[in-house]
């Protein structure tokens, strides 16, 4: 059963390391900083890579290793590396593939901290970045230079939910011998497996859907054995953004319910999106599960469903959007996603505040854009909360006018 092709089975069984000593069903937490060698020769052999085994917590841990094996199986890759945060995964993965003088092509819209890393920090290291509309194939090709090494994007894009055709990106990357890297956090391997379309490296903020319970900060990168080994022996080992055994254990536990959680997230989100799309105080709804969305044709081809995240624009002003959010009673104002709770946030002033105003406009992040991570609550209760907040906002607008 561990070789099953079905994601529901793999989230529970894939990568399992048998507890030979006690036969524990649940993965043990190996809460240790270092590991004992039988003798000096064994220690030397492990440091030389001549013998498999654990050395030191920063270089590997059995609990963390089980999570890595499970994620590799889920993402259809040879291996995976675990990190202490999603940004740890992003920075280590990019820097393992870039050097001073290199160039990267990246999506114009990205998670705010990823954008800040690429736009503000990378130039200090002599790494050039071009931000382009990844839905425009000609714009991508025009941005590629002789020193381009990496193409990086998210799909769906955070926060505007634009869908990027993975197969088209990988085709361009292979044509120009570029390393292709995608952030798959919004979909998770329950809905999308980019390796099927030729992507080299797949990144996750494991904080989100993989864990699913809002109690872990972590990241994952999946790829070939060679690529992951390169990351582990350089930017992970030497920069040190390692995952703790306890966090790995929590994510392993969370993964066991990933499929059933994502199914409910998608079902609820579809109904919320359909409700919002018909509301007079909503200008537009960006949700891949709606026929009006530009990425809708890729459902069933690239991803299995629309996911649990949406962005929508309030028909009003920035103050109206703020009033709407502050009127919510059940949905929590928080910047994460993929939790059991419905979470809502204002990208322009929160997650994407590292963007300048002009940069936000170019990336399609307006002052009235709101991002909603639809939770696992009863759908009637979610819509009821949104309805009462919209009614209060409508009353406020009428009073002001």
Secondary structure, DSSP 8 states (H G I E B T S, - for coil): -TT-S-HHHHHHHTT----TTT--SS------SB---SSHHHHHHHHTTSS-S--BGGG--HHHHHHHHHHHHHTTSSEEEEESSHHHHHHHHHHTT--TT-EEEEESS--HHHHHIIIIIGGGGT-EEEEE-TT-HHHHHHH--TTEEEEEEESS-TTT-----HHHHHHHHHHTT-EEEEE-TTT-TTT--GGGGT-SEEEEETTTTTT-SS----EEEEE-HHHHHHHIIIIIHHH-----HHHHHHHHHHHTTHHHHHHHHHHHHHHHHHHHHT-TTEEEEE-TTSTTSTTGGGBTTTBSS--SEEEEEESS-HHHHHHHHHT-SSSEE-S--SSSS-EEE-TTTTTTTTS-HHHHHHTT--TTEEEEE--SS-HHHHHHHHHHHHHHHHHHHHHH-
